[in-house]
Amino acid sequence: MEWKKHSKKISKLKESNTQIDMKVRGRLEEITGEITDKDEAVSLEFLKEYLHLAKDDNEAIEELKFHVGLMDGLNYGVIADDTDQSIYVHFTKKED
């Protein structure tokens, strides 16, 4: 049966996805703990790889928006570097 080579157990997929989500959360907390409200931004290209985000810039920003939304009191902003058209992300605390 050819299709069996292309199948996975749902429980294994869920377990793997949960592990990835926890790793991403820890990495995002590490980054935001270091640069929130500082004069520093991190490259979206780096974040796509480091946080396991989508390869497309817009999709990656939407995923990042989701992850940041799960964190209390945190906002993000996007800024472009016009010298090379690269995109950077910075983090700030939400104002009450």
C-alpha positions in Angstrom: 0.0 0.0 0.0 1.8 3.1 -1.3 -0.1 5.6 0.8 1.3 4.1 4.1 4.7 5.6 3.2 3.0 9.1 3.3 1.1 8.8 6.6 1.9 9.6 10.2 0.2 8.9 13.5 -1.9 11.8 14.6 -0.7 11.5 18.2 2.9 11.7 17.0 2.1 14.8 14.9 0.5 16.5 17.9 3.3 15.6 20.2 5.9 16.9 17.8 4.0 20.1 17.2 3.6 20.7 20.9 7.4 20.3 21.4 8.1 22.7 18.5 5.6 25.2 20.0 7.2 25.1 23.4 10.7 25.6 21.9 9.4 28.5 19.9 7.8 30.0 23.0 11.0 29.7 25.0 13.1 31.2 22.2 10.7 34.1 21.8 10.7 34.8 25.5 14.5 34.8 25.5 14.6 37.3 22.6 11.9 39.6 24.0 13.4 39.4 27.5 16.6 40.9 26.1 15.4 43.5 23.6 11.9 44.7 24.7 11.8 48.5 25.0 15.4 48.7 23.9 16.8 50.5 20.9 17.2 47.1 19.1 15.4 45.2 16.4 16.0 41.7 15.1 16.0 40.5 11.5 12.8 38.9 10.3 15.0 36.5 8.2 16.6 35.3 11.4 13.3 35.0 13.2 11.8 32.9 10.4 14.5 30.3 10.9 15.0 30.6 14.7 11.2 30.6 15.5 10.2 28.1 12.9 8.0 30.7 11.0 6.7 30.6 7.5 9.2 31.4 4.7 7.0 34.1 3.2 7.5 37.5 5.0 3.8 38.3 5.4 2.9 34.9 6.6 5.9 34.9 9.1 4.7 38.3 10.5 1.2 36.9 10.9 2.6 33.9 12.8 4.8 36.1 14.9 1.7 38.3 15.6 -0.1 35.1 16.9 2.8 34.1 19.2 3.2 37.7 20.6 -0.5 37.8 21.2 -0.2 34.8 23.5 2.3 36.8 25.6 0.9 39.2 28.2 1.8 42.8 27.9 3.9 42.6 24.7 3.6 44.4 21.3 5.8 44.2 18.2 6.6 46.5 15.4 8.1 46.1 12.0 10.6 48.4 10.5 12.4 48.2 7.1 16.1 48.8 6.5 15.9 50.8 3.3 19.6 50.2 2.5 19.0 46.6 1.7 15.2 46.3 1.9 15.4 43.9 4.8 12.7 43.7 7.5 13.4 44.0 11.2 11.1 43.4 14.2 11.2 45.2 17.6 9.3 44.6 20.8 7.7 46.9 23.3 5.6 46.6 26.4 1.9 47.3 26.0 0.8 50.5 27.6 -2.3 50.2 29.9 
